[in-house]
Amino acid sequence: MISLRQDQPKGHKHTKEDLQFEIHFFEGVAQRDPKYIEALQILGDAYTKTGQWKKGLAVDKRLAKLCPDNPLVFYNLACSYSLLGNVDAGFAALERAVKLGYRDGKWLVKDPDLDNLRKDSRFEAIRRQL
């Protein structure tokens, strides 16, 4: 998963307490404003980092509807599907991300969230596109 956030100092690691605070805070923000994209991005990232993959997927699906032309949103959606073992949906989202302009081939081959996709022969075809 690619974090869309740029506000933390390089090398900063979130503690479990930091992530739980973010989840609680941004769940409230997203409830009050369901289209607040930055809040949803932070919330989805925090869910993924805490292993709450189903909740992260739900957020990523919301973001895909709100940002249908954003390659990073679809990359993160692919990661969420991969983490949950839904390989076909993961490839569909990853192919969309590439079609929309995702180009970070170096991260693609090492992102641990995509391990389930990397085991499939379709992964190499996508990697070659980049």
Backbone atoms as SQL, in Angstrom:
CREATE TABLE atoms (id INTEGER PRIMARY KEY, chain TEXT, resi INTEGER, resn TEXT, atom TEXT, x REAL, y REAL, z REAL);
INSERT INTO atoms VALUES
  (1, 'A', 1, 'MET', 'N', 0.848, -1.166, 0.000),
  (2, 'A', 1, 'MET', 'CA', 0.000, 0.000, 0.000),
  (3, 'A', 1, 'MET', 'C', 0.894, 1.229, 0.000),
  (4, 'A', 2, 'ILE', 'N', 0.481, 2.201, -0.749),
  (5, 'A', 2, 'ILE', 'CA', 1.220, 3.453, -0.784),
  (6, 'A', 2, 'ILE', 'C', 0.473, 4.449, 0.074),
  (7, 'A', 3, 'SER', 'N', 1.174, 4.983, 1.042),
  (8, 'A', 3, 'SER', 'CA', 0.576, 6.015, 1.867),
  (9, 'A', 3, 'SER', 'C', 0.576, 7.311, 1.087),
  (10, 'A', 4, 'LEU', 'N', -0.570, 7.949, 1.033),
  (11, 'A', 4, 'LEU', 'CA', -0.682, 9.204, 0.308),
  (12, 'A', 4, 'LEU', 'C', -0.318, 10.381, 1.194),
  (13, 'A', 5, 'ARG', 'N', 0.081, 10.105, 2.417),
  (14, 'A', 5, 'ARG', 'CA', 0.396, 11.147, 3.378),
  (15, 'A', 5, 'ARG', 'C', 1.847, 11.561, 3.271),
  (16, 'A', 6, 'GLN', 'N', 2.086, 12.833, 3.462),
  (17, 'A', 6, 'GLN', 'CA', 3.437, 13.359, 3.417),
  (18, 'A', 6, 'GLN', 'C', 3.772, 14.149, 4.684),
  (19, 'A', 7, 'ASP', 'N', 2.965, 14.036, 5.738),
  (20, 'A', 7, 'ASP', 'CA', 3.113, 14.920, 6.884),
  (21, 'A', 7, 'ASP', 'C', 4.009, 14.388, 7.995),
  (22, 'A', 8, 'GLN', 'N', 4.512, 13.181, 7.900),
  (23, 'A', 8, 'GLN', 'CA', 5.347, 12.616, 8.949),
  (24, 'A', 8, 'GLN', 'C', 6.819, 12.753, 8.573),
  (25, 'A', 9, 'PRO', 'N', 7.670, 12.985, 9.576),
  (26, 'A', 9, 'PRO', 'CA', 9.107, 13.043, 9.286),
  (27, 'A', 9, 'PRO', 'C', 9.593, 11.701, 8.738),
  (28, 'A', 10, 'LYS', 'N', 10.584, 11.764, 7.882),
  (29, 'A', 10, 'LYS', 'CA', 11.136, 10.541, 7.306),
  (30, 'A', 10, 'LYS', 'C', 11.613, 9.624, 8.428),
  (31, 'A', 11, 'GLY', 'N', 11.236, 8.359, 8.318),
  (32, 'A', 11, 'GLY', 'CA', 11.643, 7.384, 9.314),
  (33, 'A', 11, 'GLY', 'C', 10.701, 7.279, 10.508),
  (34, 'A', 12, 'HIS', 'N', 9.682, 8.138, 10.561),
  (35, 'A', 12, 'HIS', 'CA', 8.732, 8.096, 11.673),
  (36, 'A', 12, 'HIS', 'C', 7.912, 6.819, 11.586),
  (37, 'A', 13, 'LYS', 'N', 7.836, 6.105, 12.683),
  (38, 'A', 13, 'LYS', 'CA', 7.018, 4.902, 12.755),
  (39, 'A', 13, 'LYS', 'C', 5.834, 5.177, 13.661),
  (40, 'A', 14, 'HIS', 'N', 4.654, 4.850, 13.166),
  (41, 'A', 14, 'HIS', 'CA', 3.457, 5.009, 13.984),
  (42, 'A', 14, 'HIS', 'C', 3.444, 3.934, 15.068),
  (43, 'A', 15, 'THR', 'N', 3.148, 4.332, 16.288),
  (44, 'A', 15, 'THR', 'CA', 2.940, 3.353, 17.333),
  (45, 'A', 15, 'THR', 'C', 1.514, 2.837, 17.220),
  (46, 'A', 16, 'LYS', 'N', 1.238, 1.753, 17.886),
  (47, 'A', 16, 'LYS', 'CA', -0.118, 1.205, 17.898),
  (48, 'A', 16, 'LYS', 'C', -1.103, 2.239, 18.440),
  (49, 'A', 17, 'GLU', 'N', -0.669, 2.978, 19.442),
  (50, 'A', 17, 'GLU', 'CA', -1.533, 4.013, 20.026),
  (51, 'A', 17, 'GLU', 'C', -1.795, 5.139, 19.027),
  (52, 'A', 18, 'ASP', 'N', -0.750, 5.536, 18.276),
  (53, 'A', 18, 'ASP', 'CA', -0.925, 6.557, 17.235),
  (54, 'A', 18, 'ASP', 'C', -1.981, 6.107, 16.227),
  (55, 'A', 19, 'LEU', 'N', -1.854, 4.872, 15.783),
  (56, 'A', 19, 'LEU', 'CA', -2.773, 4.366, 14.771),
  (57, 'A', 19, 'LEU', 'C', -4.195, 4.253, 15.309),
  (58, 'A', 20, 'GLN', 'N', -4.339, 3.810, 16.547),
  (59, 'A', 20, 'GLN', 'CA', -5.683, 3.722, 17.125),
  (60, 'A', 20, 'GLN', 'C', -6.302, 5.107, 17.273),
  (61, 'A', 21, 'PHE', 'N', -5.496, 6.090, 17.640),
  (62, 'A', 21, 'PHE', 'CA', -5.994, 7.464, 17.725),
  (63, 'A', 21, 'PHE', 'C', -6.435, 7.942, 16.344),
  (64, 'A', 22, 'GLU', 'N', -5.602, 7.716, 15.329),
  (65, 'A', 22, 'GLU', 'CA', -5.959, 8.123, 13.971),
  (66, 'A', 22, 'GLU', 'C', -7.255, 7.463, 13.522),
  (67, 'A', 23, 'ILE', 'N', -7.380, 6.169, 13.783),
  (68, 'A', 23, 'ILE', 'CA', -8.597, 5.462, 13.384),
  (69, 'A', 23, 'ILE', 'C', -9.809, 6.086, 14.047),
  (70, 'A', 24, 'HIS', 'N', -9.742, 6.262, 15.338),
  (71, 'A', 24, 'HIS', 'CA', -10.877, 6.840, 16.061),
  (72, 'A', 24, 'HIS', 'C', -11.201, 8.242, 15.542),
  (73, 'A', 25, 'PHE', 'N', -10.188, 9.062, 15.404),
  (74, 'A', 25, 'PHE', 'CA', -10.393, 10.439, 14.958),
  (75, 'A', 25, 'PHE', 'C', -10.959, 10.494, 13.540),
  (76, 'A', 26, 'PHE', 'N', -10.330, 9.764, 12.616),
  (77, 'A', 26, 'PHE', 'CA', -10.738, 9.858, 11.218),
  (78, 'A', 26, 'PHE', 'C', -12.015, 9.085, 10.919),
  (79, 'A', 27, 'GLU', 'N', -12.378, 8.113, 11.739),
  (80, 'A', 27, 'GLU', 'CA', -13.708, 7.509, 11.600),
  (81, 'A', 27, 'GLU', 'C', -14.768, 8.570, 11.869),
  (82, 'A', 28, 'GLY', 'N', -14.530, 9.383, 12.884),
  (83, 'A', 28, 'GLY', 'CA', -15.469, 10.472, 13.193),
  (84, 'A', 28, 'GLY', 'C', -15.533, 11.501, 12.077),
  (85, 'A', 29, 'VAL', 'N', -14.378, 11.869, 11.559),
  (86, 'A', 29, 'VAL', 'CA', -14.336, 12.849, 10.456),
  (87, 'A', 29, 'VAL', 'C', -15.075, 12.292, 9.241),
  (88, 'A', 30, 'ALA', 'N', -14.815, 11.037, 8.884),
  (89, 'A', 30, 'ALA', 'CA', -15.444, 10.422, 7.715),
  (90, 'A', 30, 'ALA', 'C', -16.949, 10.240, 7.915),
  (91, 'A', 31, 'GLN', 'N', -17.348, 10.043, 9.144),
  (92, 'A', 31, 'GLN', 'CA', -18.784, 9.921, 9.416),
  (93, 'A', 31, 'GLN', 'C', -19.481, 11.264, 9.212),
  (94, 'A', 32, 'ARG', 'N', -18.820, 12.345, 9.649),
  (95, 'A', 32, 'ARG', 'CA', -19.401, 13.680, 9.480),
  (96, 'A', 32, 'ARG', 'C', -19.337, 14.155, 8.030),
  (97, 'A', 33, 'ASP', 'N', -18.281, 13.770, 7.322),
  (98, 'A', 33, 'ASP', 'CA', -18.113, 14.189, 5.928),
  (99, 'A', 33, 'ASP', 'C', -17.646, 12.986, 5.112),
  (100, 'A', 34, 'PRO', 'N', -18.582, 12.177, 4.611),
  (101, 'A', 34, 'PRO', 'CA', -18.234, 10.936, 3.913),
  (102, 'A', 34, 'PRO', 'C', -17.449, 11.123, 2.615),
  (103, 'A', 35, 'LYS', 'N', -17.307, 12.357, 2.147),
  (104, 'A', 35, 'LYS', 'CA', -16.564, 12.606, 0.906),
  (105, 'A', 35, 'LYS', 'C', -15.229, 13.305, 1.153),
  (106, 'A', 36, 'TYR', 'N', -14.793, 13.332, 2.404),
  (107, 'A', 36, 'TYR', 'CA', -13.529, 13.980, 2.755),
  (108, 'A', 36, 'TYR', 'C', -12.398, 13.015, 2.393),
  (109, 'A', 37, 'ILE', 'N', -11.846, 13.204, 1.222),
  (110, 'A', 37, 'ILE', 'CA', -10.901, 12.257, 0.631),
  (111, 'A', 37, 'ILE', 'C', -9.658, 12.060, 1.488),
  (112, 'A', 38, 'GLU', 'N', -9.050, 13.133, 1.962),
  (113, 'A', 38, 'GLU', 'CA', -7.825, 12.999, 2.754),
  (114, 'A', 38, 'GLU', 'C', -8.080, 12.200, 4.039),
  (115, 'A', 39, 'ALA', 'N', -9.222, 12.428, 4.670),
  (116, 'A', 39, 'ALA', 'CA', -9.551, 11.674, 5.886),
  (117, 'A', 39, 'ALA', 'C', -9.712, 10.194, 5.564),
  (118, 'A', 40, 'LEU', 'N', -10.364, 9.896, 4.458),
  (119, 'A', 40, 'LEU', 'CA', -10.540, 8.501, 4.067),
  (120, 'A', 40, 'LEU', 'C', -9.207, 7.844, 3.736),
  (121, 'A', 41, 'GLN', 'N', -8.299, 8.582, 3.095),
  (122, 'A', 41, 'GLN', 'CA', -6.988, 8.028, 2.766),
  (123, 'A', 41, 'GLN', 'C', -6.212, 7.674, 4.037),
  (124, 'A', 42, 'ILE', 'N', -6.237, 8.565, 4.996),
  (125, 'A', 42, 'ILE', 'CA', -5.529, 8.310, 6.258),
  (126, 'A', 42, 'ILE', 'C', -6.171, 7.139, 6.984),
  (127, 'A', 43, 'LEU', 'N', -7.490, 7.100, 6.999),
  (128, 'A', 43, 'LEU', 'CA', -8.212, 6.023, 7.670),
  (129, 'A', 43, 'LEU', 'C', -7.906, 4.673, 7.022),
  (130, 'A', 44, 'GLY', 'N', -7.952, 4.616, 5.704),
  (131, 'A', 44, 'GLY', 'CA', -7.655, 3.363, 5.010),
  (132, 'A', 44, 'GLY', 'C', -6.243, 2.883, 5.280),
  (133, 'A', 45, 'ASP', 'N', -5.296, 3.809, 5.289),
  (134, 'A', 45, 'ASP', 'CA', -3.904, 3.481, 5.580),
  (135, 'A', 45, 'ASP', 'C', -3.763, 2.935, 7.003),
  (136, 'A', 46, 'ALA', 'N', -4.428, 3.572, 7.951),
  (137, 'A', 46, 'ALA', 'CA', -4.352, 3.121, 9.348),
  (138, 'A', 46, 'ALA', 'C', -5.003, 1.746, 9.520),
  (139, 'A', 47, 'TYR', 'N', -6.125, 1.522, 8.862),
  (140, 'A', 47, 'TYR', 'CA', -6.750, 0.190, 8.921),
  (141, 'A', 47, 'TYR', 'C', -5.784, -0.876, 8.407),
  (142, 'A', 48, 'THR', 'N', -5.146, -0.603, 7.291),
  (143, 'A', 48, 'THR', 'CA', -4.230, -1.583, 6.709),
  (144, 'A', 48, 'THR', 'C', -3.048, -1.840, 7.636),
  (145, 'A', 49, 'LYS', 'N', -2.485, -0.784, 8.189),
  (146, 'A', 49, 'LYS', 'CA', -1.332, -0.946, 9.078),
  (147, 'A', 49, 'LYS', 'C', -1.672, -1.721, 10.346),
  (148, 'A', 50, 'THR', 'N', -2.943, -1.718, 10.736),
  (149, 'A', 50, 'THR', 'CA', -3.352, -2.453, 11.940),
  (150, 'A', 50, 'THR', 'C', -3.983, -3.803, 11.601),
  (151, 'A', 51, 'GLY', 'N', -3.892, -4.221, 10.335),
  (152, 'A', 51, 'GLY', 'CA', -4.401, -5.531, 9.939),
  (153, 'A', 51, 'GLY', 'C', -5.903, -5.610, 9.788),
  (154, 'A', 52, 'GLN', 'N', -6.573, -4.472, 9.756),
  (155, 'A', 52, 'GLN', 'CA', -8.031, -4.446, 9.580),
  (156, 'A', 52, 'GLN', 'C', -8.331, -4.323, 8.083),
  (157, 'A', 53, 'TRP', 'N', -7.988, -5.380, 7.357),
  (158, 'A', 53, 'TRP', 'CA', -7.999, -5.338, 5.908),
  (159, 'A', 53, 'TRP', 'C', -9.393, -5.196, 5.315),
  (160, 'A', 54, 'LYS', 'N', -10.390, -5.807, 5.928),
  (161, 'A', 54, 'LYS', 'CA', -11.752, -5.664, 5.395),
  (162, 'A', 54, 'LYS', 'C', -12.221, -4.216, 5.507),
  (163, 'A', 55, 'LYS', 'N', -11.916, -3.578, 6.613),
  (164, 'A', 55, 'LYS', 'CA', -12.276, -2.169, 6.759),
  (165, 'A', 55, 'LYS', 'C', -11.475, -1.308, 5.785),
  (166, 'A', 56, 'GLY', 'N', -10.206, -1.634, 5.595),
  (167, 'A', 56, 'GLY', 'CA', -9.385, -0.911, 4.631),
  (168, 'A', 56, 'GLY', 'C', -9.938, -1.050, 3.219),
  (169, 'A', 57, 'LEU', 'N', -10.384, -2.245, 2.868),
  (170, 'A', 57, 'LEU', 'CA', -10.974, -2.472, 1.552),
  (171, 'A', 57, 'LEU', 'C', -12.235, -1.631, 1.375),
  (172, 'A', 58, 'ALA', 'N', -13.061, -1.577, 2.401),
  (173, 'A', 58, 'ALA', 'CA', -14.291, -0.780, 2.310),
  (174, 'A', 58, 'ALA', 'C', -13.964, 0.691, 2.053),
  (175, 'A', 59, 'VAL', 'N', -12.944, 1.197, 2.727),
  (176, 'A', 59, 'VAL', 'CA', -12.526, 2.584, 2.514),
  (177, 'A', 59, 'VAL', 'C', -11.973, 2.758, 1.106),
  (178, 'A', 60, 'ASP', 'N', -11.152, 1.818, 0.658),
  (179, 'A', 60, 'ASP', 'CA', -10.577, 1.915, -0.682),
  (180, 'A', 60, 'ASP', 'C', -11.663, 1.876, -1.757),
  (181, 'A', 61, 'LYS', 'N', -12.698, 1.098, -1.557),
  (182, 'A', 61, 'LYS', 'CA', -13.813, 1.073, -2.508),
  (183, 'A', 61, 'LYS', 'C', -14.515, 2.431, -2.549),
  (184, 'A', 62, 'ARG', 'N', -14.702, 3.040, -1.370),
  (185, 'A', 62, 'ARG', 'CA', -15.306, 4.386, -1.324),
  (186, 'A', 62, 'ARG', 'C', -14.439, 5.382, -2.073),
  (187, 'A', 63, 'LEU', 'N', -13.133, 5.311, -1.849),
  (188, 'A', 63, 'LEU', 'CA', -12.217, 6.231, -2.531),
  (189, 'A', 63, 'LEU', 'C', -12.240, 6.023, -4.041),
  (190, 'A', 64, 'ALA', 'N', -12.356, 4.779, -4.482),
  (191, 'A', 64, 'ALA', 'CA', -12.400, 4.504, -5.924),
  (192, 'A', 64, 'ALA', 'C', -13.627, 5.147, -6.564),
  (193, 'A', 65, 'LYS', 'N', -14.736, 5.187, -5.832),
  (194, 'A', 65, 'LYS', 'CA', -15.936, 5.850, -6.350),
  (195, 'A', 65, 'LYS', 'C', -15.760, 7.368, -6.355),
  (196, 'A', 66, 'LEU', 'N', -15.092, 7.889, -5.334),
  (197, 'A', 66, 'LEU', 'CA', -14.899, 9.336, -5.231),
  (198, 'A', 66, 'LEU', 'C', -13.797, 9.853, -6.157),
  (199, 'A', 67, 'CYS', 'N', -12.820, 9.004, -6.444),
  (200, 'A', 67, 'CYS', 'CA', -11.652, 9.415, -7.240),
  (201, 'A', 67, 'CYS', 'C', -11.418, 8.417, -8.377),
  (202, 'A', 68, 'PRO', 'N', -12.328, 8.338, -9.335),
  (203, 'A', 68, 'PRO', 'CA', -12.233, 7.295, -10.358),
  (204, 'A', 68, 'PRO', 'C', -11.064, 7.438, -11.326),
  (205, 'A', 69, 'ASP', 'N', -10.348, 8.543, -11.259),
  (206, 'A', 69, 'ASP', 'CA', -9.221, 8.756, -12.159),
  (207, 'A', 69, 'ASP', 'C', -7.872, 8.798, -11.442),
  (208, 'A', 70, 'ASN', 'N', -7.824, 8.385, -10.187),
  (209, 'A', 70, 'ASN', 'CA', -6.606, 8.478, -9.395),
  (210, 'A', 70, 'ASN', 'C', -5.888, 7.121, -9.375),
  (211, 'A', 71, 'PRO', 'N', -4.710, 7.034, -10.009),
  (212, 'A', 71, 'PRO', 'CA', -4.015, 5.748, -10.057),
  (213, 'A', 71, 'PRO', 'C', -3.595, 5.224, -8.685),
  (214, 'A', 72, 'LEU', 'N', -3.242, 6.098, -7.750),
  (215, 'A', 72, 'LEU', 'CA', -2.834, 5.625, -6.421),
  (216, 'A', 72, 'LEU', 'C', -4.001, 5.022, -5.651),
  (217, 'A', 73, 'VAL', 'N', -5.174, 5.560, -5.852),
  (218, 'A', 73, 'VAL', 'CA', -6.367, 5.000, -5.210),
  (219, 'A', 73, 'VAL', 'C', -6.578, 3.571, -5.691),
  (220, 'A', 74, 'PHE', 'N', -6.430, 3.348, -6.999),
  (221, 'A', 74, 'PHE', 'CA', -6.635, 1.996, -7.528),
  (222, 'A', 74, 'PHE', 'C', -5.472, 1.064, -7.184),
  (223, 'A', 75, 'TYR', 'N', -4.279, 1.608, -7.054),
  (224, 'A', 75, 'TYR', 'CA', -3.153, 0.799, -6.579),
  (225, 'A', 75, 'TYR', 'C', -3.443, 0.302, -5.162),
  (226, 'A', 76, 'ASN', 'N', -3.894, 1.209, -4.298),
  (227, 'A', 76, 'ASN', 'CA', -4.206, 0.822, -2.925),
  (228, 'A', 76, 'ASN', 'C', -5.384, -0.144, -2.862),
  (229, 'A', 77, 'LEU', 'N', -6.342, 0.019, -3.750),
  (230, 'A', 77, 'LEU', 'CA', -7.449, -0.927, -3.833),
  (231, 'A', 77, 'LEU', 'C', -6.921, -2.318, -4.204),
  (232, 'A', 78, 'ALA', 'N', -5.982, -2.363, -5.143),
  (233, 'A', 78, 'ALA', 'CA', -5.362, -3.648, -5.511),
  (234, 'A', 78, 'ALA', 'C', -4.662, -4.270, -4.307),
  (235, 'A', 79, 'CYS', 'N', -3.986, -3.449, -3.520),
  (236, 'A', 79, 'CYS', 'CA', -3.311, -3.953, -2.319),
  (237, 'A', 79, 'CYS', 'C', -4.319, -4.545, -1.338),
  (238, 'A', 80, 'SER', 'N', -5.419, -3.856, -1.137),
  (239, 'A', 80, 'SER', 'CA', -6.433, -4.353, -0.198),
  (240, 'A', 80, 'SER', 'C', -7.001, -5.687, -0.666),
  (241, 'A', 81, 'TYR', 'N', -7.325, -5.776, -1.944),
  (242, 'A', 81, 'TYR', 'CA', -7.823, -7.056, -2.468),
  (243, 'A', 81, 'TYR', 'C', -6.773, -8.158, -2.311),
  (244, 'A', 82, 'SER', 'N', -5.525, -7.840, -2.594),
  (245, 'A', 82, 'SER', 'CA', -4.458, -8.824, -2.467),
  (246, 'A', 82, 'SER', 'C', -4.319, -9.318, -1.031),
  (247, 'A', 83, 'LEU', 'N', -4.339, -8.390, -0.089),
  (248, 'A', 83, 'LEU', 'CA', -4.206, -8.775, 1.324),
  (249, 'A', 83, 'LEU', 'C', -5.314, -9.729, 1.759),
  (250, 'A', 84, 'LEU', 'N', -6.482, -9.589, 1.154),
  (251, 'A', 84, 'LEU', 'CA', -7.617, -10.446, 1.490),
  (252, 'A', 84, 'LEU', 'C', -7.699, -11.690, 0.609),
  (253, 'A', 85, 'GLY', 'N', -6.724, -11.850, -0.298),
  (254, 'A', 85, 'GLY', 'CA', -6.675, -13.044, -1.138),
  (255, 'A', 85, 'GLY', 'C', -7.604, -13.018, -2.337),
  (256, 'A', 86, 'ASN', 'N', -8.182, -11.870, -2.652),
  (257, 'A', 86, 'ASN', 'CA', -9.059, -11.756, -3.809),
  (258, 'A', 86, 'ASN', 'C', -8.207, -11.332, -5.007),
  (259, 'A', 87, 'VAL', 'N', -7.544, -12.308, -5.599),
  (260, 'A', 87, 'VAL', 'CA', -6.538, -12.070, -6.626),
  (261, 'A', 87, 'VAL', 'C', -7.141, -11.466, -7.895),
  (262, 'A', 88, 'ASP', 'N', -8.269, -11.972, -8.353),
  (263, 'A', 88, 'ASP', 'CA', -8.858, -11.458, -9.587),
  (264, 'A', 88, 'ASP', 'C', -9.242, -9.983, -9.455),
  (265, 'A', 89, 'ALA', 'N', -9.892, -9.631, -8.360),
  (266, 'A', 89, 'ALA', 'CA', -10.249, -8.222, -8.139),
  (267, 'A', 89, 'ALA', 'C', -8.990, -7.376, -7.958),
  (268, 'A', 90, 'GLY', 'N', -7.971, -7.951, -7.341),
  (269, 'A', 90, 'GLY', 'CA', -6.706, -7.244, -7.172),
  (270, 'A', 90, 'GLY', 'C', -6.075, -6.911, -8.512),
  (271, 'A', 91, 'PHE', 'N', -6.087, -7.878, -9.431),
  (272, 'A', 91, 'PHE', 'CA', -5.529, -7.617, -10.757),
  (273, 'A', 91, 'PHE', 'C', -6.356, -6.591, -11.524),
  (274, 'A', 92, 'ALA', 'N', -7.663, -6.646, -11.389),
  (275, 'A', 92, 'ALA', 'CA', -8.510, -5.664, -12.076),
  (276, 'A', 92, 'ALA', 'C', -8.177, -4.255, -11.591),
  (277, 'A', 93, 'ALA', 'N', -8.014, -4.093, -10.281),
  (278, 'A', 93, 'ALA', 'CA', -7.684, -2.772, -9.731),
  (279, 'A', 93, 'ALA', 'C', -6.273, -2.347, -10.129),
  (280, 'A', 94, 'LEU', 'N', -5.331, -3.282, -10.114),
  (281, 'A', 94, 'LEU', 'CA', -3.955, -2.951, -10.486),
  (282, 'A', 94, 'LEU', 'C', -3.858, -2.573, -11.970),
  (283, 'A', 95, 'GLU', 'N', -4.559, -3.294, -12.812),
  (284, 'A', 95, 'GLU', 'CA', -4.575, -2.952, -14.239),
  (285, 'A', 95, 'GLU', 'C', -5.170, -1.565, -14.455),
  (286, 'A', 96, 'ARG', 'N', -6.204, -1.236, -13.691),
  (287, 'A', 96, 'ARG', 'CA', -6.795, 0.103, -13.792),
  (288, 'A', 96, 'ARG', 'C', -5.799, 1.161, -13.326),
  (289, 'A', 97, 'ALA', 'N', -5.082, 0.884, -12.250),
  (290, 'A', 97, 'ALA', 'CA', -4.076, 1.827, -11.756),
  (291, 'A', 97, 'ALA', 'C', -3.033, 2.115, -12.831),
  (292, 'A', 98, 'VAL', 'N', -2.565, 1.076, -13.502),
  (293, 'A', 98, 'VAL', 'CA', -1.562, 1.239, -14.555),
  (294, 'A', 98, 'VAL', 'C', -2.162, 2.013, -15.728),
  (295, 'A', 99, 'LYS', 'N', -3.378, 1.678, -16.101),
  (296, 'A', 99, 'LYS', 'CA', -4.045, 2.380, -17.203),
  (297, 'A', 99, 'LYS', 'C', -4.205, 3.869, -16.884),
  (298, 'A', 100, 'LEU', 'N', -4.424, 4.193, -15.604),
  (299, 'A', 100, 'LEU', 'CA', -4.598, 5.586, -15.184),
  (300, 'A', 100, 'LEU', 'C', -3.270, 6.325, -15.011),
  (301, 'A', 101, 'GLY', 'N', -2.144, 5.579, -15.052),
  (302, 'A', 101, 'GLY', 'CA', -0.853, 6.253, -14.991),
  (303, 'A', 101, 'GLY', 'C', 0.082, 5.826, -13.881),
  (304, 'A', 102, 'TYR', 'N', -0.269, 4.790, -13.126),
  (305, 'A', 102, 'TYR', 'CA', 0.663, 4.312, -12.095),
  (306, 'A', 102, 'TYR', 'C', 1.924, 3.788, -12.776),
  (307, 'A', 103, 'ARG', 'N', 3.116, 4.241, -12.290),
  (308, 'A', 103, 'ARG', 'CA', 4.358, 3.875, -12.965),
  (309, 'A', 103, 'ARG', 'C', 5.500, 3.442, -12.045),
  (310, 'A', 104, 'ASP', 'N', 5.265, 3.259, -10.779),
  (311, 'A', 104, 'ASP', 'CA', 6.352, 2.938, -9.851),
  (312, 'A', 104, 'ASP', 'C', 6.635, 1.432, -9.840),
  (313, 'A', 105, 'GLY', 'N', 7.344, 0.977, -10.875),
  (314, 'A', 105, 'GLY', 'CA', 7.662, -0.439, -10.992),
  (315, 'A', 105, 'GLY', 'C', 8.561, -0.965, -9.888),
  (316, 'A', 106, 'LYS', 'N', 9.446, -0.114, -9.370),
  (317, 'A', 106, 'LYS', 'CA', 10.334, -0.554, -8.288),
  (318, 'A', 106, 'LYS', 'C', 9.539, -0.906, -7.035),
  (319, 'A', 107, 'TRP', 'N', 8.551, -0.080, -6.683),
  (320, 'A', 107, 'TRP', 'CA', 7.749, -0.364, -5.497),
  (321, 'A', 107, 'TRP', 'C', 6.818, -1.540, -5.756),
  (322, 'A', 108, 'LEU', 'N', 6.295, -1.627, -6.961),
  (323, 'A', 108, 'LEU', 'CA', 5.372, -2.696, -7.316),
  (324, 'A', 108, 'LEU', 'C', 5.971, -4.068, -7.016),
  (325, 'A', 109, 'VAL', 'N', 7.250, -4.262, -7.333),
  (326, 'A', 109, 'VAL', 'CA', 7.859, -5.582, -7.168),
  (327, 'A', 109, 'VAL', 'C', 8.271, -5.879, -5.731),
  (328, 'A', 110, 'LYS', 'N', 8.251, -4.877, -4.855),
  (329, 'A', 110, 'LYS', 'CA', 8.638, -5.170, -3.475),
  (330, 'A', 110, 'LYS', 'C', 7.555, -4.881, -2.440),
  (331, 'A', 111, 'ASP', 'N', 6.437, -4.299, -2.841),
  (332, 'A', 111, 'ASP', 'CA', 5.356, -3.989, -1.897),
  (333, 'A', 111, 'ASP', 'C', 4.806, -5.297, -1.312),
  (334, 'A', 112, 'PRO', 'N', 4.968, -5.515, -0.014),
  (335, 'A', 112, 'PRO', 'CA', 4.509, -6.774, 0.576),
  (336, 'A', 112, 'PRO', 'C', 2.994, -6.972, 0.494),
  (337, 'A', 113, 'ASP', 'N', 2.245, -5.887, 0.349),
  (338, 'A', 113, 'ASP', 'CA', 0.794, -6.010, 0.233),
  (339, 'A', 113, 'ASP', 'C', 0.379, -6.743, -1.043),
  (340, 'A', 114, 'LEU', 'N', 1.253, -6.772, -2.018),
  (341, 'A', 114, 'LEU', 'CA', 0.931, -7.423, -3.291),
  (342, 'A', 114, 'LEU', 'C', 1.478, -8.849, -3.398),
  (343, 'A', 115, 'ASP', 'N', 1.938, -9.415, -2.296),
  (344, 'A', 115, 'ASP', 'CA', 2.520, -10.760, -2.344),
  (345, 'A', 115, 'ASP', 'C', 1.584, -11.781, -2.995),
  (346, 'A', 116, 'ASN', 'N', 0.293, -11.722, -2.685),
  (347, 'A', 116, 'ASN', 'CA', -0.645, -12.688, -3.267),
  (348, 'A', 116, 'ASN', 'C', -0.780, -12.526, -4.779),
  (349, 'A', 117, 'LEU', 'N', -0.630, -11.308, -5.284),
  (350, 'A', 117, 'LEU', 'CA', -0.691, -11.091, -6.731),
  (351, 'A', 117, 'LEU', 'C', 0.608, -11.509, -7.401),
  (352, 'A', 118, 'ARG', 'N', 1.705, -11.313, -6.706),
  (353, 'A', 118, 'ARG', 'CA', 3.017, -11.609, -7.275),
  (354, 'A', 118, 'ARG', 'C', 3.166, -13.098, -7.590),
  (355, 'A', 119, 'LYS', 'N', 2.404, -13.945, -6.923),
  (356, 'A', 119, 'LYS', 'CA', 2.478, -15.394, -7.133),
  (357, 'A', 119, 'LYS', 'C', 1.785, -15.825, -8.434),
  (358, 'A', 120, 'ASP', 'N', 1.035, -14.925, -9.032),
  (359, 'A', 120, 'ASP', 'CA', 0.228, -15.223, -10.210),
  (360, 'A', 120, 'ASP', 'C', 0.988, -14.805, -11.479),
  (361, 'A', 121, 'SER', 'N', 0.849, -15.569, -12.542),
  (362, 'A', 121, 'SER', 'CA', 1.568, -15.265, -13.790),
  (363, 'A', 121, 'SER', 'C', 1.160, -13.918, -14.393),
  (364, 'A', 122, 'ARG', 'N', -0.020, -13.409, -14.074),
  (365, 'A', 122, 'ARG', 'CA', -0.455, -12.114, -14.602),
  (366, 'A', 122, 'ARG', 'C', 0.392, -10.963, -14.071),
  (367, 'A', 123, 'PHE', 'N', 1.026, -11.163, -12.932),
  (368, 'A', 123, 'PHE', 'CA', 1.815, -10.089, -12.329),
  (369, 'A', 123, 'PHE', 'C', 2.974, -9.677, -13.237),
  (370, 'A', 124, 'GLU', 'N', 3.640, -10.640, -13.804),
  (371, 'A', 124, 'GLU', 'CA', 4.800, -10.344, -14.653),
  (372, 'A', 124, 'GLU', 'C', 4.384, -9.507, -15.861),
  (373, 'A', 125, 'ALA', 'N', 3.230, -9.761, -16.421),
  (374, 'A', 125, 'ALA', 'CA', 2.752, -8.986, -17.573),
  (375, 'A', 125, 'ALA', 'C', 2.541, -7.521, -17.171),
  (376, 'A', 126, 'ILE', 'N', 2.015, -7.287, -15.998),
  (377, 'A', 126, 'ILE', 'CA', 1.809, -5.919, -15.525),
  (378, 'A', 126, 'ILE', 'C', 3.150, -5.272, -15.244),
  (379, 'A', 127, 'ARG', 'N', 4.037, -5.997, -14.631),
  (380, 'A', 127, 'ARG', 'CA', 5.374, -5.442, -14.338),
  (381, 'A', 127, 'ARG', 'C', 6.076, -5.019, -15.619),
  (382, 'A', 128, 'ARG', 'N', 5.955, -5.811, -16.662),
  (383, 'A', 128, 'ARG', 'CA', 6.589, -5.484, -17.945),
  (384, 'A', 128, 'ARG', 'C', 6.004, -4.212, -18.561),
  (385, 'A', 129, 'GLN', 'N', 4.733, -3.935, -18.305),
  (386, 'A', 129, 'GLN', 'CA', 4.107, -2.719, -18.831),
  (387, 'A', 129, 'GLN', 'C', 4.774, -1.474, -18.255),
  (388, 'A', 130, 'LEU', 'N', 5.302, -1.593, -17.040),
  (389, 'A', 130, 'LEU', 'CA', 5.922, -0.458, -16.395),
  (390, 'A', 130, 'LEU', 'C', 7.375, -0.319, -16.823);
